[in-house]
Structure formats: structure tokens, C-alpha cells
Amino acid sequence: MTIHAKTENDGELLWFNGTLATIRVSGQAGADTISVIEHLMPYGSSPPLHIHHNEDEVFHILEGVVRFNVGGKDLYGRAGQTLLAPKGIPHSYRVESAEGARCLTITTGGDFERMVREVSIPAPRAEIPPQEAPTPEVIAMLSEACARNGIDIIGAPLS
């Protein structure tokens, strides 16, 4: 038996789509390819509306309030709550709390983690990156990385 223990400061730090993503458990660590990524997100953070074709996405809210849209329905997640975005169902979210939010994203199969790694840069420090509007090149890079990893972007971020 192998035990993978993570402490507060363990994990690979990445700046991903305006957030700080910390790979807490890589899908490469175990046979079931379970990936746990912690996201520190600023107020208003929202990915484009998208569909995962190969893996469910589980969100566990650690801090803050996040509005999810899953299959056209709005749901609010607060600290301590967990939400499932099933594969094949369009979904997005938007951070609604002024202080931002922190959540765990849990997937299996490796698609989401691979995409995050493809479009991220190593974070020089454990904080949210400077916020800037995505350029057309960044949007294209994200769309292409998603497509390579079983994720289709089908709409705009939530407002």
C-alpha cells in the first residue's frame, strides 16, 4: 500500500486561466487516475461554458460562494458543499463572493488535469495571478487544449 499525504504547502503551483491552481493529487499518482486540483479564484472568475465528454467534474467548495450553471440550472455552492457536473452536461461557474473562493476540483481520467497543465504557467508564488483580459491567442490556445482533452467550449463565461 502506498500513502500519498499532502500538507498545506505541498503541490505544484500553476497560474491557470486567472486562478492559482495547486495540483494536490495528480492523476498519475494512482491506478484510477483521480486528480485533485485546488483552485484559488478571484471575484468574478468564470470559465467559458463547456462540456467534458470523458469525465465527471466534482467541485468541493472550501471558501466563498460560487454560482454554478449545470445543464441550464443555476445552483449556489458555499463552503462545505459539493457539486457534481456530470460528463456530457454543459456547465460553468462564477465566483460570487467579494473575497474570492477556494475549491477542490476532482476528476478521473486525466483530461482536465492535462488541459490545465497545457495552458498554465508555473506560479512564481502562491497567489492569484495579475488579472488581465484574455487575448484572442489565449482564447484560441485554451479552446485547442480543451478539444485535445475531451472538453468542448460551447459558450461564454457567466456574467
N, C-alpha and C positions, 0 to 999 in steps of 0.2 A: 504494500500500500504506500502511495506517495501522498504527502500532505503539502499543499501549496498555501502557505499563510502569507497574508499581505497586511502590512501595518499602514498607518496613516500616510506616510510619505513614500510608500512603495508604489511602483507603477511607472510606465512610460508616459511622459507628458507630451501632448500634441496640441497644437493650435489647429482646430478644426471648425471651419465654417463660422468663425466669430465666437467660438467657445473654447474652453480648456477641456480637452478630453484626456482622461487618465485611463490607460489600459490596466485594469485591476487584475483580470484573468484573461489571458489570450486563449483563443480557441485552439491554438497549437499545444496547449499545456495538457490536454486530456483527450481521451478517445472519442468523447461525444461532441467535441468542438464547441463547448459552451464558452461564450465570450461575455465578459462583464466589463463595461466601459462606464466610468463615472464622468458626467458632464457638468461643468460649472458654466452657467449660461446667464447673460445679462438680460435685463428687462427688454421685452420685445423680440427676443430671439425666436426665429421661426424658420424651419427648413421648408423647402418647396413641398407642395402636396405630392405624395409619392406612393408607390406600391412596391412591396417586397414580394417577389414571386416564389422564393425558396425558403424563407424563414419567418416565423412569428417574431414580433418585437415586443419585449416586456419592458415597461418603464416603472421603476420604483422611485417615488419622489422622496428625497431626503430633506430638502428645504425648499420653501417657497410655494407658489401657486402656478400651475401650468394648465392652460386650456388646450385640450386635445380635440381634434376633429377626426373621428374614425367612422368611415362609411357614411359621411354626411351628418353625423350627430356630434354635437358639442358636449364634452364632458370635462369637468374640472378635477384636477388631481392636486392634493395637498400633502404636506409632509406625512409620511407613514402610509400613504395609499399606493396601490399598484394597479397598473392598467395594461391590458393586452391589446396590441394592434395586430390582428391575425394576418398571416400572409394572404395576398390576393385582395386585400381591402385597402382602398385609398385612405391615407391618414397624414396628418401633420400635427404640429402643436405650436403654441405661442406662450412664452413666459409672461405671466400677468403680474407677478409681484414686483414692486419697485426695486427691491433689493436683489432681484435676480432669483435664480433657482439652481438647485443641485439635484441630479437624479442619477440612478443607475440604469443603463440600457443593457438588457440581457438578450442574447440571440444564440442560435446554434447554426452550424453550417459554415460559418466564416465569411459569408458575403458582405455583411455590414462592416465587420472589422477590417476586411481587406480594402473596402472602399474608403473607410476612414483613414487608414494608413496611406492610401494612394494620394489623397487630396490634402493631407495635413503636412505641417512642417513641425519639426521638433520645437517644443516650447522652451525658450531660454529661462523661464521662471514659471512658478506655479500660480499663474494668474490669467484672467481672461485677456485675450489679445486686444490691441487697439482696434476700435471699431471703425470699419470703412465699408462703404457700399461695394458690393461685388462688381467687378468689371465683366464685360462680355466674355473675356478669356477665362475668367474664373468660373463663370456660369457654365461655359462650354466644357471645361475640364471636369466639373462636378457631374454634369449630365453624362459625359462619356464614361467616367469612372463608375457611376451608378449602373449604366447599361451593361458594362463588363461584369458587374457583380449581381445581376439578377434584380435590379431595382430600376423602376421606371419613374421618372419625374413627369407628372401629368398636370401640374398646375403651380400657381404662385404660392409663396409663403402666406400664412394667415395674417390678417391685419386687425 
